[in-house]
Amino acid sequence: MKNLEIKFLIIISIFLCCFNCISNNNSFDNDSSVIEVELPQDEKNTFEFFRRMETILDSINEPKLGDLGFESYRFSHFDSFQKHKLFRLNHYNDADNELVVKFFESKGIESNEIYTLISEEKMDLTNEQFHDFSKLIKGSYFWSMNTFENPIPQYLDGYVYILEGNISSDDYSSLRNHKVVRVVPHEGSFREACEKLEEFYEQAKTKK
């Protein structure tokens, strides 16, 4: 049990390296399995977190959503056992939607951690599927959600959900780019939106 707790704390320190300040307002004994972490409101730490994320995505050949030139969303699922998943929805137009699915793993800890792409698949999505996902994005108020929550919960077998969205437009005023990071997110539209992309993948596998 103790080893699992240590392992998860290492994972959190990697993906949430900018949130490693233990709250001074919380106390716990040696048997506690839940630790509350206080988010520092520091732009440098936030920058370092997303710089780390960019390095991870580069290592598995993921593009920057803002460079794609069309509406896109990416759900990254980081697992405490270092088996990770990524689902990117490319919305080219109402008649052309694509889901890119990548499975990847990591080895090592902190600065020595290496990410390796295991598999990559692409599949078409229907316009109806895209609108089902869009309803959850709207229902979760994704574009106005805080990027990070405070305090961050931690669990023995935890996982991190990161959902990114980008809407490009010729009209610069309507350009949107947003990221939301949650550790073991609560039930609701945000979590459902993330898991909807995985659901599309599972449905496509079943049809094969």
C-alpha positions as CSV (number, residue, x, y, z in Angstrom):
1,M,0.0,0.0,0.0
2,K,2.8,2.4,0.9
3,N,4.6,1.7,-2.3
4,L,1.5,2.5,-4.4
5,E,1.2,5.8,-2.5
6,I,4.8,6.7,-3.2
7,K,4.4,5.7,-6.9
8,F,1.4,7.9,-7.4
9,L,3.0,10.8,-5.7
10,I,5.9,10.5,-8.1
11,I,3.5,10.5,-11.1
12,I,1.7,13.6,-9.8
13,S,5.1,15.3,-9.3
14,I,5.9,14.7,-12.9
15,F,2.6,15.8,-14.5
16,L,1.8,18.4,-11.9
17,C,5.3,19.6,-11.1
18,C,4.1,23.1,-10.6
19,F,1.7,22.0,-7.8
20,N,4.1,20.4,-5.4
21,C,3.5,22.7,-2.5
22,I,1.8,20.9,0.5
23,S,-0.8,23.0,2.1
24,N,0.2,24.4,5.4
25,N,-3.4,24.4,6.5
26,N,-3.9,20.7,6.3
27,S,-2.6,18.0,8.8
28,F,-2.5,14.2,8.4
29,D,-1.0,11.2,10.1
30,N,1.1,8.4,8.8
31,D,-1.9,6.3,7.9
32,S,-3.5,8.9,5.7
33,S,-3.9,8.1,2.0
34,V,-5.2,11.5,1.0
35,I,-3.1,14.6,0.7
36,E,-4.4,18.0,-0.3
37,V,-2.0,20.1,-2.4
38,E,-2.3,23.9,-2.7
39,L,-1.9,25.4,-6.2
40,P,0.6,28.2,-6.3
41,Q,-0.8,31.1,-8.3
42,D,2.4,31.6,-10.2
43,E,2.6,32.1,-13.9
44,K,6.1,30.7,-14.1
45,N,5.0,27.4,-12.5
46,T,2.0,27.2,-14.9
47,F,4.3,27.8,-17.9
48,E,6.7,25.1,-16.7
49,F,3.8,22.6,-16.4
50,F,2.7,23.2,-20.0
51,R,6.2,23.3,-21.2
52,R,6.6,19.8,-19.7
53,M,3.3,18.7,-21.4
54,E,4.5,20.1,-24.7
55,T,7.7,18.0,-24.4
56,I,5.6,14.9,-23.7
57,L,3.3,15.5,-26.7
58,D,6.3,16.2,-29.0
59,S,7.8,12.8,-28.0
60,I,4.7,11.0,-29.3
61,N,4.4,13.2,-32.4
62,E,1.4,15.3,-31.4
63,P,0.8,18.6,-33.1
64,K,0.0,21.9,-31.4
65,L,-3.8,22.3,-31.7
66,G,-3.4,26.0,-32.5
67,D,-1.3,25.1,-35.6
68,L,-3.9,22.8,-37.2
69,G,-6.2,25.5,-38.6
70,F,-9.5,23.8,-37.7
71,E,-11.5,23.1,-34.6
72,S,-9.9,20.3,-32.5
73,Y,-10.0,18.8,-29.0
74,R,-7.5,16.5,-27.3
75,F,-8.1,14.4,-24.2
76,S,-4.9,13.1,-22.5
77,H,-5.3,10.4,-19.9
78,F,-2.2,10.0,-17.7
79,D,-2.3,6.9,-15.5
80,S,-0.4,6.3,-12.3
81,F,0.8,3.0,-13.7
82,Q,2.4,4.8,-16.7
83,K,0.1,3.4,-19.3
84,H,-1.4,6.5,-21.0
85,K,-4.0,7.2,-23.6
86,L,-4.7,10.2,-25.9
87,F,-7.7,10.9,-28.1
88,R,-7.7,13.9,-30.5
89,L,-10.9,14.9,-32.3
90,N,-10.3,16.8,-35.6
91,H,-13.4,18.6,-36.8
92,Y,-12.6,19.6,-40.4
93,N,-16.2,20.4,-41.3
94,D,-19.7,19.0,-40.6
95,A,-19.1,16.2,-43.1
96,D,-15.5,15.3,-42.1
97,N,-14.6,14.4,-38.5
98,E,-11.6,12.3,-37.4
99,L,-10.6,10.7,-34.2
100,V,-6.9,10.0,-33.6
101,V,-6.1,7.6,-30.8
102,K,-2.7,7.0,-29.3
103,F,-1.5,4.6,-26.6
104,F,1.8,5.4,-25.0
105,E,3.8,4.6,-21.9
106,S,6.5,6.2,-19.8
107,K,9.5,4.8,-17.9
108,G,11.8,6.4,-15.4
109,I,11.0,9.3,-13.1
110,E,11.1,13.1,-13.3
111,S,13.7,14.5,-15.6
112,N,14.8,11.0,-16.8
113,E,11.3,9.9,-17.8
114,I,10.9,8.7,-21.4
115,Y,7.6,8.5,-23.2
116,T,7.2,5.9,-26.0
117,L,4.4,5.7,-28.5
118,I,2.9,2.2,-28.5
119,S,0.2,2.4,-31.1
120,E,-1.8,5.0,-33.2
121,E,-5.1,4.6,-34.9
122,K,-7.3,6.9,-36.9
123,M,-11.1,6.6,-37.6
124,D,-13.9,8.6,-39.0
125,L,-16.6,10.1,-36.8
126,T,-20.1,11.1,-37.9
127,N,-21.5,14.6,-37.6
128,E,-23.9,13.2,-35.0
129,Q,-21.0,12.0,-32.8
130,F,-19.3,15.3,-33.1
131,H,-22.5,17.1,-31.9
132,D,-22.9,14.7,-29.0
133,F,-19.4,15.6,-27.9
134,S,-20.1,19.3,-28.5
135,K,-23.1,19.2,-26.2
136,L,-21.0,17.9,-23.4
137,I,-18.4,20.6,-24.0
138,K,-21.1,23.3,-23.7
139,G,-22.8,21.5,-20.8
140,S,-19.6,21.5,-18.8
141,Y,-18.9,25.2,-19.5
142,F,-15.5,24.0,-20.7
143,W,-14.4,27.3,-22.1
144,S,-14.9,29.1,-18.8
145,M,-13.6,26.4,-16.5
146,N,-10.6,27.1,-14.4
147,T,-7.5,25.4,-15.8
148,F,-6.6,24.0,-12.5
149,E,-8.6,23.1,-9.4
150,N,-7.6,23.9,-5.9
151,P,-7.0,21.8,-3.8
152,I,-5.9,18.9,-6.0
153,P,-7.1,15.6,-4.7
154,Q,-4.7,12.6,-4.6
155,Y,-5.4,8.9,-4.6
156,L,-3.5,5.7,-4.4
157,D,-4.4,4.7,-7.9
158,G,-5.0,8.1,-9.3
159,Y,-5.0,9.5,-12.9
160,V,-5.0,12.9,-14.6
161,Y,-7.4,14.1,-17.2
162,I,-6.2,16.9,-19.5
163,L,-8.7,18.3,-22.0
164,E,-7.6,20.9,-24.6
165,G,-9.7,22.7,-27.1
166,N,-8.9,25.0,-30.0
167,I,-11.2,26.8,-32.3
168,S,-9.4,28.7,-35.1
169,S,-11.1,31.4,-37.1
170,D,-10.4,34.1,-39.7
171,D,-11.9,36.4,-37.1
172,Y,-9.2,36.7,-34.5
173,S,-11.8,37.9,-31.9
174,S,-13.5,34.5,-32.0
175,L,-10.2,32.5,-31.5
176,R,-10.4,30.1,-28.6
177,N,-7.8,28.0,-27.0
178,H,-8.2,26.5,-23.5
179,K,-6.9,23.7,-21.3
180,V,-8.4,22.0,-18.3
181,V,-6.5,19.8,-15.9
182,R,-8.2,17.5,-13.3
183,V,-6.9,14.8,-11.0
184,V,-9.6,12.1,-10.8
185,P,-12.4,14.5,-12.0
186,H,-15.8,14.5,-10.5
187,E,-18.7,13.0,-12.3
188,G,-20.3,15.5,-14.7
189,S,-20.2,16.9,-18.2
190,F,-16.5,17.6,-18.2
191,R,-15.6,14.0,-17.3
192,E,-18.3,12.7,-19.7
193,A,-16.8,14.9,-22.5
194,C,-13.4,13.3,-22.0
195,E,-14.7,9.8,-21.8
196,K,-17.0,10.3,-24.8
197,L,-14.0,10.4,-27.0
198,E,-12.8,7.0,-25.6
199,E,-16.4,5.7,-26.0
200,F,-16.3,6.6,-29.7
201,Y,-13.1,4.6,-30.0
202,E,-14.6,1.6,-28.2
203,Q,-17.7,1.7,-30.4
204,A,-15.5,1.7,-33.6
205,K,-13.5,-1.3,-32.3
206,T,-16.7,-3.2,-31.7
207,K,-17.9,-2.6,-35.2
208,K,-14.7,-4.1,-36.8
